[in-house]
Amino acid sequence: MEDLRSFDDIVEQLQEKYNKIGQKTDDHLQGLLHSKPITYWDYIQTDALLNLQIQRTTLPDEMVFIAYHQINELIFKMILWEIQQVAEAEELNVAYFEDKIMRVSRYFDMLTTSFNIMREGMAVEQYMKFRYTLTPASGFQSAQYRMIEFASTELINLIDYRFRKTIDRETPFEHAFEHLYWQAAGKDYKTGEKSTLLVNFEKRYKGDFIRFMQTYNTKNLWSRFKELPIEDQKGESIIKAMRHFDHTVNITWVMAHYNTARHYIESGTGDGEATGGSDWKKYMHPKYQKRIFFPELWSEEELKNWGENI
């Protein structure tokens, strides 16, 4: 039997913890008497997780598609979790900032290489059949990915390049939202009418996006970087980390996605269009919209050739 005196320090810490929140330590200890021991499957919620893959067809490779995208969303959640900690840090220092940047970069590195699962892991003929059950849905509608963009950079860097000169920090968020780069992919380029893809997306998330844009307007990664001491901002290591993140998210990962989409959509077995009806080539390829989170960290030549020769 363990010596009860060895628990004295722990009990004191528990009392201090519960006193701070106006709770009785005895009540919580009583609760422990009746609690069940934790198991891996309860802690991870394995059964619930593995029951979220619901196919809409009988084609086996649809399971790959569903599970892969759900994994992506879980990774996006982890990325947002890391960025949130930077955004809310009261005493931010360069070591902490760089550690978080490299964490989110590693997540995107993993996402980039994982596209081989999509590209080589599904039979083209199966994908070109079950993809029609997705219409008018699209990966375009990943709200978490949009939030990662909002949380990473100044809003102006996400505005369609054609309208950037007309928008500044005084521009209402509602107006800026209508001119985000991805709006063009969801509109008829002749009439300007929004597609069902975009209408559904905005109906579900527009309010959330506006609030998120407001929240991260002054505490996105770039804004927080500029709060660091000038000498720290000039550090070779932090600049390298931020450039890696920028390049990985806006070129490497995007091109892996682009090439995977092209592998299937241009296979000759379908209509050559994305499930949501977007102009997927101009929307996805980085050379068109030149999405760049930290333009001040790149040379004029690098900015000019962003996404070219890939």
C-alpha positions in Angstrom: 0.0 0.0 0.0 1.3 3.4 -0.9 2.3 5.8 1.8 -0.5 8.3 2.1 2.0 11.0 3.2 3.4 10.9 -0.3 0.1 12.4 -1.5 0.2 15.4 0.8 1.8 17.7 -1.9 -0.8 16.6 -4.5 -3.7 17.2 -2.2 -2.4 20.6 -1.3 -2.2 21.5 -5.0 -5.7 20.2 -5.6 -7.0 22.3 -2.8 -5.3 25.3 -4.2 -6.7 24.6 -7.6 -10.3 24.2 -6.5 -10.2 27.1 -4.0 -9.4 29.4 -6.9 -12.6 28.4 -8.6 -14.7 28.3 -5.5 -15.0 24.5 -5.4 -14.8 22.0 -2.6 -11.9 19.5 -3.0 -13.9 16.9 -1.1 -16.6 17.0 -3.7 -14.2 16.3 -6.6 -12.4 13.5 -4.7 -15.8 11.9 -4.0 -16.5 12.0 -7.7 -13.3 10.1 -8.4 -14.5 7.2 -6.3 -17.3 6.5 -8.8 -15.5 7.4 -12.1 -14.6 4.7 -14.6 -11.0 4.2 -15.8 -10.3 5.7 -19.2 -9.6 3.6 -22.3 -8.0 4.5 -25.6 -11.2 4.1 -27.5 -13.2 6.3 -25.1 -10.5 9.0 -25.0 -10.1 9.2 -28.8 -13.8 8.5 -29.5 -12.8 5.8 -32.0 -16.3 4.4 -32.6 -17.8 7.8 -33.3 -14.9 8.8 -35.5 -15.0 5.6 -37.6 -18.7 6.0 -38.1 -18.5 9.3 -39.9 -17.6 7.9 -43.3 -21.0 7.6 -45.0 -20.8 6.7 -48.7 -23.4 7.9 -51.2 -22.6 5.3 -53.7 -21.5 1.6 -53.9 -18.1 2.4 -55.4 -15.3 1.3 -53.0 -12.9 4.2 -53.7 -15.4 6.7 -52.5 -14.4 5.7 -49.0 -10.8 6.8 -49.7 -12.2 10.2 -50.9 -14.4 10.8 -47.9 -11.8 9.6 -45.2 -9.0 11.6 -46.9 -11.0 14.8 -46.8 -12.1 14.3 -43.2 -8.4 13.8 -42.3 -7.6 17.1 -44.0 -10.3 18.9 -41.9 -8.8 17.4 -38.8 -5.3 18.7 -39.8 -6.9 22.1 -40.6 -8.3 22.1 -37.1 -4.8 21.5 -35.6 -3.4 24.3 -37.8 -6.0 26.7 -36.5 -5.3 25.6 -33.0 -1.7 26.5 -33.3 -2.4 29.9 -35.0 -4.9 30.7 -32.3 -2.2 30.3 -29.6 0.0 32.8 -31.4 -2.9 35.2 -31.9 -3.8 35.2 -28.2 -0.3 35.1 -26.7 0.0 37.9 -24.2 3.8 37.8 -24.2 4.9 36.9 -27.6 8.6 36.2 -28.3 10.4 35.1 -31.5 11.2 31.6 -30.3 7.6 30.8 -29.5 6.4 32.4 -32.8 8.9 30.4 -34.9 8.0 27.2 -33.1 4.3 27.7 -34.0 5.1 28.7 -37.6 7.2 25.5 -38.1 4.4 23.4 -36.6 1.8 24.6 -39.1 4.4 24.3 -41.9 4.9 20.7 -41.0 1.2 20.1 -41.1 1.1 21.6 -44.6 4.2 19.6 -45.6 2.3 16.5 -44.6 -0.8 17.6 -46.5 1.3 18.2 -49.6 2.9 14.8 -49.7 -0.4 13.1 -48.8 -2.0 14.2 -52.1 -0.4 11.1 -53.6 -3.0 9.1 -51.7 -5.7 11.0 -53.7 -3.8 10.9 -57.0 -2.7 7.3 -57.0 -5.2 5.8 -54.5 -8.4 6.0 -56.4 -9.4 4.4 -59.7 -10.1 7.1 -62.3 -13.2 5.4 -63.5 -14.6 5.1 -60.0 -13.9 8.7 -59.1 -15.4 10.0 -62.4 -18.6 8.2 -61.4 -19.0 9.0 -57.7 -17.9 12.6 -58.1 -21.3 13.4 -59.6 -22.9 12.6 -56.3 -21.0 15.5 -54.8 -22.5 18.1 -57.1 -22.7 21.0 -56.3 -20.4 20.5 -53.3 -16.7 21.1 -53.6 -13.5 21.2 -51.6 -13.8 24.9 -52.3 -16.3 24.9 -49.4 -13.8 24.1 -46.7 -14.5 26.8 -44.1 -11.5 25.9 -42.0 -9.2 26.5 -44.9 -10.6 29.9 -45.4 -10.1 30.7 -41.7 -6.5 29.6 -42.0 -6.1 32.2 -44.7 -7.8 34.9 -42.7 -5.7 34.0 -39.6 -2.4 34.0 -41.6 -2.2 37.4 -43.3 -3.5 40.9 -43.8 -6.9 40.8 -45.5 -5.7 42.8 -48.5 -3.5 39.9 -49.5 -6.7 37.7 -50.0 -8.5 40.3 -52.1 -8.8 39.6 -55.8 -5.8 41.4 -57.3 -8.1 43.3 -59.7 -9.7 45.2 -56.7 -6.8 45.6 -54.3 -6.2 49.3 -55.1 -9.9 50.0 -54.2 -9.8 48.4 -50.7 -8.0 49.4 -47.5 -8.3 49.1 -43.8 -11.3 51.5 -43.8 -13.2 49.3 -46.2 -16.3 47.6 -44.5 -15.7 43.9 -44.0 -18.9 43.0 -46.0 -17.5 44.8 -49.0 -14.1 43.2 -48.7 -15.7 39.8 -48.4 -17.4 40.3 -51.8 -14.0 40.9 -53.4 -12.0 38.0 -51.9 -10.0 36.1 -54.5 -12.1 33.0 -54.3 -15.3 34.9 -55.0 -14.4 34.9 -58.7 -14.3 31.1 -58.8 -17.9 31.0 -57.6 -19.3 33.5 -60.0 -20.3 33.5 -63.7 -17.5 35.7 -65.2 -20.0 37.1 -67.7 -23.0 38.0 -65.5 -21.4 38.1 -62.1 -24.1 35.8 -60.8 -23.1 33.6 -57.9 -23.2 29.8 -58.4 -25.1 27.4 -56.2 -21.7 26.4 -54.8 -21.0 29.9 -53.6 -24.6 30.7 -52.5 -24.7 27.6 -50.3 -21.3 28.3 -48.9 -22.1 31.9 -47.9 -25.5 30.9 -46.5 -23.8 28.5 -44.1 -20.6 30.4 -43.3 -20.7 34.1 -44.3 -21.6 35.4 -40.8 -18.9 33.2 -39.2 -16.4 34.5 -41.8 -17.1 38.2 -41.2 -16.7 37.7 -37.4 -13.5 35.8 -37.9 -12.1 38.4 -40.3 -12.9 41.1 -37.7 -11.2 39.0 -34.9 -8.0 38.3 -36.8 -7.8 41.7 -38.5 -5.2 42.8 -36.0 -3.9 39.5 -34.7 -3.2 37.4 -37.8 0.2 35.9 -38.1 1.7 38.8 -40.0 0.3 41.4 -37.6 1.7 39.5 -34.6 5.1 39.1 -36.4 5.2 42.9 -36.8 4.8 43.2 -33.0 8.1 41.4 -32.4 11.2 43.6 -31.8 12.7 44.9 -35.0 15.9 42.9 -34.6 13.9 39.7 -34.1 11.9 40.4 -37.3 15.2 40.5 -39.2 16.4 37.1 -37.9 17.4 34.7 -40.6 15.7 31.8 -38.9 12.3 33.4 -38.4 12.3 34.8 -42.0 13.2 31.4 -43.4 10.4 29.8 -41.4 7.8 32.3 -42.5 8.9 32.0 -46.2 8.6 28.3 -45.9 5.1 28.5 -44.6 4.1 31.0 -47.2 5.6 29.0 -50.1 4.2 25.7 -48.8 0.7 26.8 -48.3 0.4 29.0 -51.4 2.5 27.1 -54.0 3.6 23.6 -53.0 0.3 22.5 -51.4 -1.9 24.3 -53.9 0.0 22.7 -56.8 -0.2 19.2 -55.3 -4.0 19.8 -55.1 -4.1 21.3 -58.6 -2.1 18.4 -60.2 -4.4 15.8 -58.4 -7.5 17.6 -59.7 -6.0 17.7 -63.2 -5.2 14.0 -63.1 -8.8 13.1 -62.7 -10.7 16.0 -64.3 -8.6 15.9 -67.5 -8.6 12.1 -67.7 -10.9 12.2 -70.7 -13.6 10.2 -68.9 -15.7 13.2 -67.7 -16.8 16.7 -68.7 -13.6 18.4 -67.6 -15.4 20.5 -65.0 -15.1 20.7 -61.3 -18.0 19.4 -59.2 -18.9 22.9 -58.0 -18.7 24.3 -61.5 -15.8 26.7 -60.7 -13.1 27.7 -63.1 -10.8 25.5 -61.2 -7.6 26.1 -63.1 -7.6 29.9 -62.6 -8.9 29.5 -59.1 -6.3 27.0 -58.0 -3.1 27.8 -59.9 -1.0 30.3 -57.8 0.3 32.2 -60.8 -3.2 33.7 -61.5 -4.2 35.1 -58.1 -0.7 35.3 -56.6 -1.9 34.5 -53.1 1.0 35.5 -50.9 0.7 35.8 -47.1 3.9 37.7 -46.4 4.8 39.7 -49.6 7.2 41.9 -47.7 9.5 38.9 -47.2 9.9 38.3 -50.9 11.9 40.1 -53.5 10.3 42.0 -56.4 11.5 39.2 -58.8 10.0 36.5 -56.6 6.7 38.3 -56.3 6.6 38.8 -60.1 7.3 35.1 -60.8 5.1 33.7 -58.0 3.7 30.4 -59.2 5.4 30.5 -62.6 7.4 27.7 -64.1 5.9 25.0 -62.0 
